[in-house]
């Protein structure tokens, strides 16, 4: 099986691309989480047909920045772990 030799710069570029893709995926996930939360807030505030026992508790708009920050922190932890794993 032939072995492909690559330079350190090429390896660093490849690692950077992998990490950037992971961060993009995490940002997409953060956006999806924000969208779901906002839709649940809208559904809760626009729907009065549920009894109290059927209502779910969702965070209000004031919690969105904290949830975003938490999602970004998790994305950064994931990127750090991925970088460490790639570094060996």
C-alpha positions, 0 to 999 in steps of 0.5 A: 500500500503506497504511503502519501507523504504530506508536509506539516503545512498541508497537515495543519491546513487539513486540520484547520479545515476539519475544525472549521467544518466542526465549528460550522456544524456546531453553529448550525446546531446552535441556530437550530436550537435557537429556532426550536426554542423560539417556536416553542415560545411562540407556540406557548404564547399563541396557544390557549387551547391546552390545559395547564397539565398539557402545557410545557415550560419553555424558556423565555426570550431573556434566556436565549443569550444564555442558551446560545452562550452554552451552545457556543461553549459546547461547540468550543469544547468539541473543537478543542477535543477534536483538535487534541484528538487530531494532534494525537 
